[in-house]
Amino acid sequence: MNLTRALDSLAAVAVIAALAPVVTALVRPRFPQVVFLIAGGVLIGPHMAGIARVGDLVLFSNIGLGFLFLLAGYELDPRLFGRRPGRLAVVGWVVAAVLATGVVAALTAAGLVRDYIPVGLALTTTALGTLLPILQDNDMLRSGALGPCIMAAGAVGELFPILAISLFLGARGSFVALISIVATAVLAYLLTLVPRIKRGARIHRIVQEGQHATSQTTLRWSIVLLTILLAVASEFGLDVVLGAFVAGMVLRRSTPGDVRALEGKLDAVGYGFFIPLFFVVSGMQLNIVSIAHTPGRLLIFFVLMLAVRGLPSMIIYRGVLDRGRRFEMTLLTATSLPLIVALADIGLADGVMLPANAAALVGAGALSVLVYPTFAVALNKRRRARLAEAASRPVGEPASRPA
């Protein structure tokens, strides 16, 4: 690798990442930063300006992907699966999987798809890691019953496809893949225990005392956990996305010290640098020329994401959410991107995915991140404004009507 060119690529990506919050704050209506990051990646990537090279940034991008799923797992409370939102989320994903099977079978019969497993799985994913900053910025995670429902649906929409990828798209067979899943989860848990081996002893005291000092002990151990998982995955072909997700789940419950403070530090490192870089690199790999030649494929996948993954929410959550919140759930669960990028890469590497389908799927995922959360946030704000107006109106006063 040429160091100068690598630094040039990194500098170009850093500029895009730094501009994202500024531009999205100035533009009306506001749109998710990830959309600007992907669009910026397209602009500086090899299919357009050619300012940056993907090969110079692969390591940083992989770390960003790991951070994305580490933080998604960190936000998830496993106890949620024992409650109603968790059970409904599982039902919703199974329904989406059944619908995806039928839809992809029809596309295969029509000659549009030969890569039915990765395409089918792509239609069942939900981008919880991508949605989290959007939901947090708009205070939607604390929006009554909607927050637990979208957290559970998002977790299932990431975890179940990850398990399916490991079992059905691995190169070494389902049994070996199952062993690798268990091994990755066990490794993630064991690594979180390292700084806790001598809980009442000197090591524990050093970790506790250094968590807010320049040594930043808990943050460093969290990064050790993630980088070892990345290294092991690269060496033995294990599932780093699954490992990072599981690691995030156990990290919150097994890390000594101030868990909330650690969350803020992980957010700063992940969202401050590595995660934006992952999305920019994803944009750099988006083949705009291929999409321009077959725009119909992108639109088909874009609509199918809503129909297959989103629309079942209108029925499944009838007893939990009112109609307005169910519309928001429909749009949010249909939002997908990181796993689609991974599925497209796997499909292309295995030779089972048409390049046109890979580009169209990633393009549809990027479009879903732009469109679906934007409408969901708008609906949420309108609903909250109506509730605030009703709460401030004197009892008995009729609602105001437009002239």
Buried (B, 14 or more C-beta within 10 A) or exposed (E): EEEEEBEBBBEBBBBBBEBBEEBBEEEEEBBBBBBBBBBBBBBBBBBBEEBBBBEBBEEBBBBBBBBBBBBBBBBBBEEBBEEBBBEBBBBBBBBBBEBBBEBBEEBBEEEBBEBBBBBBBBBBBBBBBBBBBBBEEBEBBEBEBBBBBBBBBBBBBBBBBBBBBBBEBBEEEEEEBBEBBEBBBEBBBEBBEEBBEEEEEEBBEBBBEBBBEEEBBBBBBBBEBBEBBBEBBEEEBBBBBBBBBBBBBBBBEBBBBBBEEBBEBBBEBBBEBBBBBBBBBBBBBBBBEBBEEBEEBBBBBBEBBBBBBBBBBBEBBEEBBEEBBBBBBBBBBBBBBBBBBBBBBBBBEEEBBBEBBBBBBBBBBBBBBBBBBBBBBBBBEEBBEEEEEEEEEEEEEEEEEEE
